[in-house]
Amino acid sequence: MTETYPNPSAEQDDAQIITFPTRGDAGDDGLGVPDWVNADRPAADGPSLSESATNSRIIEGVIVSPTSGPSRAQRRARRRRQLTAARAALTHPAVRGSGRQLMYLALGLRVVGRRFWQSRTTSLHERMMRTAVTMGNHDAALEWEERAAIRRFERHERRMELLSAPVDAARAVFAGTVGGAFLLLVAGIALWVHSGHITDVATPFTVTATVVKTIADIVRVTWRPLIALALLASVLGLWQTGRNEREALPLWLAPAGELPAAPDASWITPSIVVLALRDLGHTVLRKKIEEMADGAGAMLGPIKTAGVGVEVDVMLPRGVDTGEILARHTKLAENLGRHKHELYLEVPGDLRNTVRLWIADIGALDEKVGPSPLVTDPDMVANWFTGSAPWGVDLRRNPIGLRLYQRHALLTGLSNHGKTASLRAAILWAVLDPCVEIWLADLKGVGDWGMFDGLASILIQGPTDDHVIATVEMVEDAADEMDRRLLAVPELNLANGVDEKVARKPGSGFHPIIVVVDEAQVAVMCGAKDANKKPYGGLSNESRFLTACRRIHNQGRAVNVTLELGTQDPDPQNFPKMLRNGSHLRASLPLGSEGQAKMVLGEDAVKAGATPHRLRRGIDKGVVVATGEGLDFPVGQAHMTVWTHFIDGDDATTIADRAKTRRAAMTSRTGAHDAAEELPPLDVLADIAAILGAAPRMLTQEAMQRLAERDERYRDWTNADFKAALDEAGAPTYTYNGRMHVHGDRVREALTRRFSATE
């Protein structure tokens, strides 16, 4: 009979149950041990297994499966409990404090070891050489190589000196001993001579021996405490050195009150800049950064606060082009934790292979620029010759002034982004100078320039072909006025050209004339033609508008005739090359593409970082990227981003009214298309008599200029027209001191004869 013991684990596939027969069964030896257990057992001395079993304690049990035991979930729970207990033990204040002190010692030992190694080897020199080579700075690499060679030579000299040190030391000991004994002997002889006792000769030796013995006793007693104190001082020194490096502590060991703050997205640190450059996706740059021994710190210049952001120069290693960094503008901004409009890149002209990063504080560029000084300062005056218009602020929020003196300007951008307001802000400042005359054409005609009525000599407002024709004739009149002035300059014999003194002289005929054409693309796109079939607009060389603009661009500035143009959404059809190339200052608001930016500002400026196409549409209104002349560009910088002051219509009207009070009252003409019959006929004699007053004579050029100021129709007159009119009136001009003059008495006599004849 077989006994079985129920056991759930015994039912598994890999378990084996061995059953034993009960007593009385076949094959039983009376103890329940089957015969096969001892069947193969060789005969041996001593008791058999069955005999041994009778004297042993029987143990009953079951055979368990090898895979039995705690389940996987139980084992995981046990590990979690163990980890929790270990974490609780490690984070206990006592454990953390002890670990922190030990870590201070380890950090101090590391620092001291590194310093000792660098002081004994040229590892520092080699690291700096590798960095210089990586950066392509061969001069610095050669300088560090020379320093390393000098260091190795000096180290070799010291080691050679150590070889002869034992001999020198022995020689010094022998010489010192002999010399000391001689001195003691001399001292003993002196004592003998003084006292008369020969035994005094040994007194110095006895005293010296006593002193030496005393010192030896002191050393014997104190050397152990002194060594202990020295060891303690060394440990304290290592501890303090490590404590100074506590930034390297693991976070779990850091003191509770000195835990590092969570990284702020607004922080810009050298490591953040280096990591942002490393992760740009540029293989060569990443490899060079990883090869630099100093963590690529040599790439960066000082991080300086600049207005509402920070500025840092990045010197790129050899094999990395500045254009490749500019092309990754968006990714670099994101790596720095900024939007792309909060990062400005430029290539300074005075630094080789360097990119300058200006990184704005988060959200700072979304704040509005303050009001214009033209609005806040009612007493502001202007000087067109030496002053500058308060136009806006730069990236660093420093005020930026626009100098208009003898400069043609061009302002363009997408529609509804502040082009007219930016151009109008500069002209409003100019009219505060009473000697400045404005000829203005607004080919949009919605009232943006309405406040210049009574302030501008010519004010054209409207988008039709008639308004374009009037605008073209206005620009042509300005070009003719320029020619008249150029012809008059030789007669005046001006040593310094047309300077401020000449221009401000009443009647000189050289006062500033600013010709403003807003929405100039309307004139370019106009298809109207004159009676001779010449187009007013268009892109051909016969275009009257382009021809007049080119004439002023070529020579107008020399005689104070300048042209300021405003266009929108430029393309090759409405923005010809001659218009943009003739402007001293070119400025652009947001544009739609990089091609437009290159067309407006030039390819070199865009390559250097001028990116109006990256300004945000609908958000960056009034933000212009400017290049050329008229702004105070930083050294080595070819362009500038300016946040212009916005002056609304009411404030613009107030400023215009203020300008009107500073100059004589006038009526703005609406253009050359005004009907001639609406104006009274010219009375040359009466007009000349009025400007002469009681003067006996006046220069012909001065008289013509004053007549033009008195009546715009005189601007079309030439010297021949003026001479013919006076000859016909009986008051011919004459030469005085080699120059043509108008004779005052002849004019008054001719006027008297005419009055007598009418009576």
VOGUBA-659633 format. One line per 5 residues: number of its first residue (from 1); for each residue x, y, z of C-alpha. Coordinates in steps of 0.001 Angstrom, whole numbers, plus 524288, in hexadecimal, padded with zeros to 5 digits. Each point is the difference from the previous one (the first is absolute). Example, Ala and Ser with C-alpha at 12.3 -4.5 7.8 and 13.67 -1.06 7.14 Angstrom:
<atoms>
1> 8300C/7EE6C/81E78; 8055A/80D70/7FD6C
</atoms>
This chain:
<atoms>
1> 80000/80000/80000; 804E0/80D4E/7FC5F; 7FE0B/80C1F/80815; 7FED4/80D27/7F971; 8004C/80D5B/80611
6> 7F7A0/80A44/7F9D8; 807DA/80C14/7FC3F; 7FBB7/809E7/7F5B2; 80DBE/8031C/7FBF7; 8029B/7F1A6/7FD17
11> 7F6C0/80048/7F48B; 80903/80854/7F7CF; 805F4/7FA3A/7F3D8; 80E17/8008D/8046E; 7FD72/7F9EB/80D86
16> 802EB/7F1D1/802F3; 7F9AA/7F836/80B1F; 80703/7F442/80581; 7F735/7F722/807FC; 80490/7F664/80A4C
21> 7F903/7F322/8029F; 7F9BA/7FE3F/80D0F; 80403/7F590/8094F; 7FB72/7F26E/7FC1F; 80025/8025C/7F176
26> 80839/7F804/7F6B6; 80E16/803EB/80028; 7FF00/80618/80D3C; 80AE4/7FD77/80966; 7F764/802A0/80B7F
31> 80395/80E53/800CC; 7F90A/80501/7F402; 80CBE/80086/7F84B; 7FEB8/7F998/7F2B0; 809F4/7F61E/7FB71
36> 80499/807E7/7F477; 80590/80A34/8090F; 80AAF/7F6AD/80463; 80058/7F780/7F3E6; 80BFB/80643/7F9DD
41> 806B1/80339/80CB5; 80C82/7F827/8016A; 80211/7F883/80C1E; 80762/8076D/809F4; 803B7/7FF3A/80DE0
46> 7F6DD/80665/8095E; 7F152/800D2/80110; 7F77E/7FFBF/7F401; 7F724/80AD7/7FBF3; 7F47A/7F927/80606
51> 80763/7FDE8/80C8E; 803E3/80E22/80032; 7F20F/803E3/7FD82; 7FB9C/7F8AC/80C18; 808E8/808A7/80802
56> 7FC96/80CC6/7F8CF; 7F4F5/809A9/800BC; 7F6BD/7FEF1/7F4A0; 7FD67/80D00/7F900; 7F3EB/800F0/7F7EE
61> 7FEB6/80A8D/7F562; 7FCC6/80357/7F20B; 80856/803A7/7F446; 7FCEC/80DD9/7FBAC; 800D2/80583/7F230
66> 80C1D/8084F/7FCDC; 7F72A/80ABB/7FB07; 7F7B9/8009F/80C07; 8015B/80B89/80949; 7FBE0/80E52/8001F
71> 7F96D/804E3/7F3A5; 805A3/80AD2/7F762; 7F6B9/80A14/8059A; 80422/7FC2C/80DAB; 80E46/80146/7FC6E
76> 7FD9A/80D7D/7FA1A; 7F8C7/80463/80C12; 80B38/7FB12/80861; 809DB/80796/7F7A4; 7F7AB/80C42/800FF
81> 7FFC7/7FEBB/80EBD; 80EAC/7FE42/80035; 80217/80BCB/7F71B; 7F6DA/8083D/80840; 8074D/7FC3B/80C3F
86> 80D09/802E5/7F992; 7FB0C/80D20/7FAF2; 7FADA/80399/80D63; 80D1A/7FC7B/805F9; 807C9/80790/7F5E4
91> 7F771/80C1B/800E0; 8007D/80065/80EC6; 805C3/80D22/8043E; 80AFD/7F95C/80765; 803CE/7F78B/7F467
96> 7FF20/80B59/7F68B; 80817/80894/808F3; 80A82/7F5BA/801A0; 80039/7FCF1/7F198; 800F1/80E7A/7FCE4
101> 80BF6/801AD/808A1; 80696/7F43F/7F9E3; 7FCB2/80516/7F27B; 8062D/80D18/803AE; 80C90/7F8B3/802EE
106> 7FF41/7F897/7F321; 7FD85/80C7C/7F85C; 80B1B/806E5/806EF; 8091C/7F4B4/7FD37; 7FC23/80062/7F1BC
111> 80261/80EA3/7FEFC; 80D1A/7FF5A/806E7; 8040D/7F45D/7F7C8; 7FC61/806FA/7F381; 80752/80C29/8041D
116> 80BEA/7F809/803B6; 7FFA8/7F8BC/7F315; 7FEC3/80C82/7F832; 80B17/80640/807AF; 808FE/7F487/7FD0E
121> 7FC41/7FD4F/7F1E3; 7FC5A/80735/7F396; 7F20F/7FAC7/7FFBD; 7FA53/80DAC/800F2; 80850/804B5/7F4AC
126> 7FC1E/7F44A/7F7B4; 7F18F/80225/802C2; 800DF/80E43/7FC35; 8077C/7FC52/7F3A1; 7F55F/7F660/7FC07
131> 7F59C/80A40/8024E; 8075A/80A30/7F80D; 8020D/7F680/7F4BF; 7F1A0/7FC4D/80041; 7FC40/80E5E/7FF72
136> 8098A/80248/7F4DD; 807CA/809CF/80820; 80DA8/7FC02/7FBE3; 80699/80B9F/8067A; 7FAB9/7FC09/80D48
141> 803B7/7F1D1/7FD66; 80E19/803ED/7FCFA; 8007D/80893/80C19; 7FB84/7F4CC/808D2; 80986/7F6BE/7F955
146> 80B1A/80956/8031B; 7FB9C/800EF/80E27; 7FF81/7F119/800E2; 80DDF/7FEF2/7FA99; 804F5/809C8/80A08
151> 7F8EF/7F89D/80AC5; 80625/7F2FD/7FBF7; 80D84/8061F/7FF60; 7FE9C/805BC/80DA1; 7FB2A/7F2EA/80528
156> 80BC5/7F930/7F9FD; 80924/809CC/8066A; 7F9D7/7FD88/80D43; 8015C/7F156/7FE74; 80E3E/8014A/7FC2F
161> 80226/8081F/80C29; 7FA1A/7F514/80834; 80AAA/7F696/7FB4E; 80AAC/8085F/8060C; 7F7F0/80368/80C04
166> 80589/7F500/808ED; 80E0F/80401/7FD72; 7FCA0/80E46/801FA; 7F8B1/7FCBC/80C76; 80B5B/7F7F8/80569
171> 80980/80AC1/7FC96; 7F728/809F8/80690; 7FECC/7F795/80C5B; 80EA5/7FE0C/800D2; 802AF/80E5C/7FDC2
176> 7F5C2/803C9/809EB; 8053B/7F6AD/80A33; 80E19/80456/7FE67; 7FC15/80E31/7FFA5; 7F779/7FE9C/80C02
181> 80AA3/7F8EC/8079A; 809B7/80A81/7FC70; 7F6CB/80AA5/8049D; 7FD94/7F8D9/80CB8; 80EAE/7FE60/801D5
186> 80257/80E6B/7FDBB; 7F552/8033A/809AC; 80625/7F6B0/80A12; 80D78/80615/7FE3B; 7FA00/80D53/801FA
191> 7F9C1/7FB67/80CA7; 80D27/7FA38/80473; 8070A/80CA6/7FD4E; 7F5A9/80792/80742; 7FF15/7F749/80BEC
196> 80D78/7FA28/80051; 7FA79/7F23F/801BC; 803A4/7F6B4/7F526; 7F3FB/7F7BD/802E6; 7F7A5/80AE4/7FA7D
201> 80493/7FBEB/7F282; 7F64C/7F494/800A8; 7F4BB/80878/804DE; 7FA79/80330/7F256; 80048/7F1B2/7FC5E
206> 7F94A/7FC45/80CAB; 7F560/80A2D/7FE29; 7FDE8/7FC01/7F1E7; 7FEBF/7F1C2/803EE; 7F62E/8039F/80A86
211> 7F7DA/807E2/7F63F; 80035/7F4F3/7F63F; 7FBF2/7F64E/80A79; 7F4DF/808DC/80446; 7FB2D/80172/7F21A
216> 800CD/7F14C/7FE26; 7F80E/7FDDD/80C57; 7F5D4/8099F/7FB74; 7FF21/7F98F/7F2AD; 7FF4A/7F28E/8063A
221> 7F489/8044B/80837; 7F8A1/807F5/7F5D1; 80226/7F938/7F2F5; 7F41A/7F75F/80128; 7F69B/80B30/80361
226> 80631/8087A/7F570; 7FE0D/7F579/7F5C3; 7F1FE/7FE30/80498; 7FDA0/80EAE/7FF34; 80626/8006F/7F27F
231> 7F748/7F4EC/7FB7D; 7F438/806AB/805F0; 80386/80CD1/7F95B; 8019B/7F8DF/7F30B; 7F2D0/7F984/80179
236> 7F9AB/80CF5/8038A; 8068C/80662/7F453; 7FB06/7F559/7F6EC; 7F28F/8012B/80617; 7FF99/80EB5/7FDFA
241> 804F0/7FEC1/7F212; 7F57C/7F5F9/7FD1A; 7F5B3/8085D/8068F; 80374/80AFE/7F6B5; 7FCC6/7F67C/7F502
246> 7F2DB/7FC11/805C2; 7F933/802CF/7F320; 8050F/7F2A0/7FBD9; 7F8F1/7F911/80B19; 7F57C/7F622/7FC55
251> 7F28A/8059C/80237; 7FCA5/7F667/80AD3; 80BD7/80489/807C0; 7FDE1/80E99/7FE2C; 7FC1D/8078E/80C41
256> 7F184/8028F/800F3; 801DD/80EA6/7FF89; 8097C/7FF7E/7F491; 7F8D6/7F770/7F66C; 801F8/80564/7F247
261> 7F423/806E1/7FAD0; 7F8A0/7F9E5/7F4E6; 8055F/804F6/7F303; 7F8F1/80C2B/7FB75; 7FCA7/800A9/7F1AB
266> 8047B/80E26/7FFE1; 80DE4/7FCBF/80429; 80AA0/8016E/7F5DC; 80C9F/7F9FC/804D9; 80C46/7FBC7/7F8BB
271> 7FC2C/7F1B1/8012B; 7F270/802B1/7FA71; 805C9/80733/7F456; 80A06/7F555/7FD7A; 7F5C1/7F535/800DD
276> 7F707/8079E/7F6ED; 80AEE/800F3/7F5FE; 803D0/7F1CB/801C0; 7F211/7FB6F/7FD56; 7FE35/8082D/7F3C4
281> 80162/7F417/7F760; 80D08/8043E/7FA60; 8090A/7F43E/8002C; 80CE2/8076A/7FF40; 7FBFF/809B9/80A7F
286> 7FB90/7F52F/80920; 80CC3/7F890/7FE2C; 80844/80C1F/80255; 7F888/80358/80C67; 801A9/7F243/8055B
291> 80E9E/8007A/7FD21; 8022E/80C9C/8077D; 80645/7FD48/80D22; 7FA1C/80BD4/806D5; 7F1E1/7FCAC/7FCF1
296> 80027/8091A/7F433; 800D3/80BCA/808ED; 80A53/80605/7F716; 7F596/801A2/7F57C; 7F85C/809E0/807EA
301> 802C7/80E0D/80321; 7FA94/8065A/80C52; 7F143/7FF1A/80182; 7FC0A/80E34/801C2; 7F304/805F7/803A3
306> 7FAF9/807CD/7F46A; 7F326/806E1/8025A; 7F4FA/7F62A/80181; 808D5/7F486/7FCD0; 80DEE/7FB27/7FFDD
311> 80A69/80025/7F587; 80B00/7F663/7FD93; 809D8/7FE40/7F510; 8024C/7F21D/7FB52; 80CEF/7FDA3/7F90C
316> 7FD90/7F449/7F74B; 80A3F/7F54B/7FEC3; 806D4/7FD4D/7F345; 7F76A/7F92F/7F623; 7F351/8069B/8045E
321> 7FAC3/80B2F/7F7C7; 7F82D/80B4E/805A2; 7F5B0/7FE4A/7F57C; 7FD66/7F22D/804C9; 7FCDE/80543/80D7F
326> 7F746/80ACD/7FAA0; 7F894/7F5DA/7F816; 7FCC0/7F8B4/80CA0; 7FA21/80BE4/8068E; 7F33F/7F996/8041F
331> 80649/7F3C7/805A9; 80A18/807D9/80770; 7F53D/8087C/805D9; 7F88B/7F3F7/80473; 80C4E/7FA0F/805D5
336> 801AB/80C7C/807E1; 7F1F7/7FF74/804B5; 7FB75/80B75/7F7C2; 7F6F9/802C8/7F4B0; 806FA/80320/7F363
341> 7FC50/80E66/800F0; 806CC/800A8/80D40; 80D35/7FC4E/7FA3F; 80772/8091B/7F6FF; 80C21/7FB70/7F8DB
346> 809C8/80888/7F91B; 80DC0/7FF06/7FACD; 8083B/80B4E/8056A; 808EA/80573/7F5AB; 80B40/80261/80963
351> 800E4/7F1DB/804C4; 8045F/7F458/7F7F9; 7F73F/7F400/7FED6; 7F773/804B2/80B32; 7F155/80020/801EB
356> 7FA2A/8098E/809AE; 7F407/7FB28/80759; 7F660/8095F/80628; 7F668/7F84E/80845; 7F427/80742/8050C
361> 7F9D6/7FDD9/80D37; 7F3CF/7F7C1/7FE98; 7F4A3/808A1/7FBEB; 807E7/80CA0/80047; 7FE77/802B8/7F177
366> 7F13D/7FF16/800F4; 7FF88/80C25/80866; 7FC9F/80CAD/7F90C; 80A25/80A70/7FDA4; 7FDFB/80C7D/80791
371> 7FA58/80C65/7F9F2; 80823/80865/7F70F; 80725/80BBA/805DD; 7F8FC/807F0/7F59F; 7F384/7FD2C/80791
376> 80532/80104/80DD0; 80871/80C19/7FE02; 7F80D/80B62/7FA8A; 80C08/808C8/80027; 80820/7F75A/7F735
381> 8069C/806DD/7F4AD; 806C3/7FA3D/7F428; 80C3D/802E7/7F865; 7FFCB/7F910/7F2EA; 80E91/80247/7FE18
386> 80592/7FB07/80CD1; 7F500/7F928/80746; 7F935/7F309/7FEEE; 7F1CC/7FC14/800B6; 7FC1C/7F7FE/80C13
391> 7FC02/7F43B/7F7F4; 7FF7F/7F4C0/809AF; 8084D/7F6AA/80819; 80927/7F4D2/7FCA0; 800CE/7F22A/8054E
396> 8064B/804E3/80C6D; 7F543/80A38/8015D; 8099E/80B02/7FDBB; 7FA0B/80BCF/7F918; 802D4/8008C/7F16E
401> 80061/80C96/7F840; 7FE6B/8010F/7F14A; 80861/80A53/7F958; 7F954/80540/7F3D0; 80A62/809E3/7FC15
406> 802D7/7FE42/7F175; 7FB4E/7F1F1/7FFF5; 7F653/7F936/7F729; 7F810/7F5B1/80712; 7F7BD/7F461/7FC26
411> 7F646/7F937/808E0; 7F88F/7F3DD/7FBEF; 7F8B6/7F46D/80590; 7F350/7F8A0/7FFC2; 7F33B/80762/8007B
416> 7FA72/80406/80D31; 80CB5/7FE91/80781; 80300/80E39/80331; 80760/804BD/7F403; 7F8CE/80CF6/7FEF5
421> 800AF/8027A/80EA0; 80EAC/7FD5D/80041; 80290/80910/7F47A; 7F6CE/80A60/80541; 806E2/80018/80D46
426> 80CC9/80407/7F97C; 7F9A2/80A96/7F78F; 7F893/8059E/80BA6; 80CF9/8026C/8069D; 805BB/80639/7F3C4
431> 7F51C/80A28/7FEC3; 8033F/80506/80D97; 80B9C/80672/7F943; 7F9E3/80C2D/7F9AB; 8098E/80021/7F4A4
436> 7FBD5/7F284/7FB2D; 7F639/7FF9D/7F4DC; 7F796/7F406/7FD85; 7FA93/7FB55/7F2FA; 7F738/7F491/802E0
441> 7F83B/7F621/7F81B; 7F789/7F5B4/8068F; 7FB6D/7F6B1/7F57B; 7F72E/7F8C1/80962; 7F834/80C05/80384
446> 7F8F1/7FBA5/80C51; 80443/80B8C/80849; 80C6A/7FA80/8061C; 8071D/80C76/7FC13; 7F493/80975/8015A
451> 8065A/80751/80B3F; 80A2A/80541/7F647; 7F5B8/80883/7F969; 80509/80DC6/801EB; 80D53/7FA96/803AB
456> 8049B/7F9BD/7F35C; 801DD/808BF/7F424; 7FA1E/7F543/7F790; 7F68A/7F5E8/80552; 7FA7C/7F5C8/7F6BA
461> 7F699/7F5EE/80570; 7F98E/7F595/7F7C3; 8024C/7F360/7F86E; 7FB03/80387/7F26F; 807E5/80235/7F3B3
466> 7FDDE/80EAC/80167; 8067B/7FF93/80D49; 80B18/7F7EC/7FA72; 801EF/809E1/7F513; 80062/80B02/809EE
471> 809C1/7F83D/80815; 808DB/7FDA5/7F449; 7FFAD/80E68/7FC81; 8031C/80367/80E30; 80C0B/7F732/7FFE1
476> 80409/805AB/7F2D9; 7FE9F/80DB7/8058B; 808B7/7FC14/80B3D; 80A0E/7FAE4/7F64C; 7FF44/80CE8/7F87E
481> 801CB/80781/80CAF; 80BDE/7F78C/80298; 8058F/80389/7F2A6; 7FDAD/80E5D/80291; 8075A/7FF2C/80CC2
486> 80B31/7F870/7F9FC; 80186/80A7E/7F5A5; 7FFB7/80AA9/80A54; 80A9D/7FA1E/80887; 80B81/80449/7F759
491> 7FB11/80DF8/7FFF7; 7FFC9/8005F/80ED6; 80E13/7FAFC/80102; 7FD20/7F7DF/80C22; 80CB1/7FAF9/805F7
496> 7F908/7F643/80906; 7F4F5/7FC6D/7F6F8; 7F1DC/801FD/803F9; 801A4/7FFDD/80EB0; 7F655/8038C/80AAC
501> 803BB/80E54/7FFFE; 7FD35/80164/7F177; 7F389/7F7E5/800A7; 7FA40/807C5/80B48; 802E5/80D24/7F9EF
506> 7F304/8061D/7FBDE; 7FE8F/80020/7F156; 80C08/7F79B/7FD91; 7F7E3/7F5FA/7F894; 806C9/7F46B/8067A
511> 7F6CC/7FCF4/80B38; 7FCC9/7F167/801B9; 7F52D/7FA63/7F78F; 7FB3A/7F284/80415; 7F826/7F929/7F573
516> 7F780/7F542/805EB; 7F8D2/7F5EC/7F7C1; 7F834/7F63F/807F5; 7FAE6/7F3DC/7F8F0; 809D1/80266/7F519
521> 7FCA2/7F2CF/7F9F4; 7F35C/80642/7FB15; 807FC/8097C/7F7DA; 808C9/7F51D/7FB05; 7F453/7F7C2/7FBE3
526> 7F8A9/80B42/7F98C; 7FDB5/7FDB7/7F17D; 7FC33/80DF3/7FC3C; 807BC/806F6/7F54E; 801C4/80E56/7FCC7
531> 7FD43/806CD/7F2F8; 80D45/7FB65/7FAEF; 7FCAE/7F1BD/80329; 809F0/7FFB0/80B09; 7FB4F/7F7E6/80B9E
536> 7FE9F/80668/80D2E; 802F3/7F315/806D3; 8053B/7F2E4/7FBC9; 80D6D/7F9DE/80086; 805B5/804BB/7F32E
541> 80A77/80A5D/7FEB6; 7F59F/80919/7FA71; 7F811/7FFD7/80C9C; 7FEC5/80E19/8045B; 7FEB7/7FC53/80E50
546> 80C07/7F75C/80034; 807CE/809D7/7F81E; 7FCBF/80B0C/8096A; 80319/7F76D/80BD8; 80CF9/7FC00/7FA14
551> 80389/80E39/7FD75; 7FD9C/80395/80E33; 80721/7F3F2/804ED; 80BE3/8036F/7F800; 80258/80E0E/80445
556> 7F4D8/804FA/80861; 80684/7FE55/80D38; 80AFF/80978/7FC4C; 7F651/80B48/7FF52; 7F6CC/7FB84/80AFC
561> 7F5A3/7F98E/7F77F; 7FD00/7F282/8057A; 7F63A/7F577/7FC58; 7F926/7F757/809FB; 7F834/7F496/7FA6B
566> 7F66E/7F6A6/8063E; 7FB95/7F391/7F913; 7F935/7F37F/803CC; 8018A/7F188/7FCCB; 80BBA/80204/7F6F4
571> 80250/7F78C/7F40E; 80789/801FC/7F349; 7F3E5/805AC/7F973; 7FD3E/80ADF/809B2; 80D56/801F9/80623
576> 80A58/80266/7F576; 80E55/7FF1D/8032F; 802D4/80E56/7FD7F; 7F6BF/8041E/80AE3; 80644/7F7A0/80A82
581> 80E27/801B9/7FBED; 7FF2E/80EC2/80025; 7FB6B/800D4/80E31; 809DE/8028F/80ABC; 7F767/7F9A9/80A43
586> 7F808/7F3DE/7FD33; 7F69E/7FB06/80A46; 7F65A/7F4EA/7FFAD; 7F489/7FC00/80858; 7FB92/7F1AD/7FFEB
591> 80144/7F9AB/7F29E; 7FAD4/7F36B/7FA64; 80C5E/7F961/7FB53; 80EB7/80013/80095; 8005C/803D8/7F1A5
596> 7F8B1/80C90/80327; 8096F/802AB/80B2E; 80BB4/7FE8D/7F6E3; 7F970/808AF/7F5F3; 7FD98/80ADF/809E2
601> 80BE5/7FF83/808EC; 809DD/7F937/7F745; 8054B/7F234/80061; 80BBD/8038D/8086F; 7F763/805A9/80AB6
606> 7F763/7F3E6/80032; 80BF3/7F725/800BB; 804B5/80825/80B8B; 7F346/7FD7E/8074B; 7F63B/80A37/7FB3B
611> 7F361/7F824/7FFC9; 7F3A7/8082F/7FE46; 7F97D/7F3E5/7FA56; 800D6/7F9BC/80D81; 7F870/80AE4/80693
616> 7F281/7FB8F/8043A; 7F4E7/803E2/7F714; 7F55C/80784/806CF; 807D1/800D3/80CAA; 80CC6/80711/7FD1F
621> 7F98C/80C47/7FAE5; 80904/80B9B/7FF5B; 80C29/7F76C/8014A; 809B0/80310/7F535; 80CF5/7FA05/7FBFD
626> 80880/80ADF/7FA8A; 80CE7/8009D/7F8EC; 807DA/80ADA/7F9B7; 8021B/80DB3/8056A; 7F8C2/8087B/809A0
631> 80045/7F726/80C03; 80AA9/7FE3D/80A21; 80382/7F1F0/7FD0B; 808B8/7F924/809F7; 80E19/7FDF2/7FBF3
636> 800FB/7F514/7F61E; 7F14C/7FEE2/7FE46; 7F9B2/8028A/7F2C9; 7F1A9/7FFB8/803D1; 7F71C/802F2/80B6A
641> 7F283/7FC23/804BB; 7F80B/80B91/804E1; 7F312/8002A/8073C; 7FA79/80CF8/7FB29; 7F788/808E9/8083B
646> 7F1D5/7FFDB/7FBCB; 7F9C4/80D7B/7FEDF; 7F167/7FF23/7FDB9; 7F821/8098F/7F7E3; 7FC1E/808E7/80B4A
651> 80DD4/8014E/8051E; 8050F/80201/7F21B; 7F644/80B14/7FE1B; 8046D/80645/80CB8; 80E4A/7FF5F/7FBD7
656> 7FCA3/8057A/7F28E; 7F88C/80B53/80631; 80BC0/802AD/80887; 80884/80092/7F3D9; 7F68B/80956/7F93A
661> 80158/809DA/80B09; 80E9E/800A2/7FD80; 7FF34/80388/7F1AA; 7F893/80967/7F76D; 7F234/7FC89/7FC2A
666> 7FE96/7F9CE/7F2A9; 7F644/7F8C7/7F791; 803CA/7F28F/7FB2C; 7FEB9/7FE07/7F177; 7F9D1/7F373/7FB79
671> 8098C/7FDD5/7F4E1; 803C4/804DB/7F298; 7F2C7/7FBE3/7FAA7; 7F95F/80B94/806A1; 7F888/80809/7F603
676> 807E0/80BAB/7FBC3; 7F3FB/80892/7FF70; 7FE02/7FE4E/80E90; 80C87/807B9/802A2; 801F9/80E7B/7FD34
681> 809BB/8032A/7F528; 80E09/80281/803E0; 8042B/80E1B/801F2; 80EBC/7FF6A/7FEF6; 802B4/80E53/802A7
686> 7F731/80094/80BE0; 80587/7F366/80570; 80E1F/8046B/7FE01; 7FD2C/80D39/80608; 7FA07/7F935/80BBB
691> 80BD5/7F77A/8025B; 80994/80B2C/7FD7A; 7F9F1/8099F/80956; 8095C/80B90/800EB; 80C08/7F82C/7FBFA
696> 807AC/80632/7F4B9; 8031B/7F2EA/7F9BD; 7FEE7/7F11F/801D1; 806B9/7F443/7FA2C; 7F84E/7F9E0/7F4FF
701> 80051/7F27A/80635; 7FB83/80549/80D09; 7F4E9/80774/7F986; 7FB85/7F3AF/7F8B6; 8002E/7F80A/80C7F
706> 7F807/80A08/80760; 7F655/8009F/7F4D8; 7FEBD/7F11C/800A4; 7FD4D/800D6/80E7D; 7F5E0/80A70/7FD5F
711> 7F92A/7F882/7F52C; 80263/7F1D9/7FC35; 7FE23/80319/7F18B; 80D08/806EF/7FFD0; 806E9/7F318/802B6
716> 7FEAF/7FC73/7F1A2; 806FB/80C4D/7FB9C; 80DB8/7FF7A/7FAA9; 80A1C/80AD9/7FFD8; 7FC3A/802F7/7F204
721> 7F184/8010D/8039B; 80328/8092C/80B23; 808E0/808A3/7F7AA; 7F60D/8009C/7F4F1; 7F518/80405/8095B
726> 8080C/80B27/805A7; 8047D/80480/7F291; 7F1D6/8004C/7FB68; 7FC16/807AD/80C17; 80AB9/80A00/7FDCA
731> 8087C/7FC4A/80BBC; 80B1A/7F7F5/7FA41; 809F5/7F931/80890; 80E08/804B4/80086; 80D65/7FB60/8044A
736> 8056B/804BE/80CF1; 80D12/7FB20/80532; 7FFE0/7F57B/7F59C; 7F2A6/7FA61/803B3; 7F242/8023C/7FA99
741> 7F73B/808A5/8084A; 7F250/8059C/7FFA8; 80046/80EFE/80074; 7F690/804D4/80A71; 7FE3C/80DA2/7FA67
746> 7FD2B/7FAA4/7F251; 7F571/7F6FD/80557; 7F98B/80AD8/807B7; 800A6/8097A/7F466; 7FA0E/7F5C3/7F6F0
751> 7F52C/7FD87/809C3; 7FD79/80EB3/80129; 7FF45/80172/7F134; 7F629/7F4F4/7FF4D; 7F770/80639/80A70
756> 800AD/80D1D/7F90A; 7FC21/7F9CA/7F31B; 7F41E/7F979/80618; 7FB33/80CB6/8059C
</atoms>
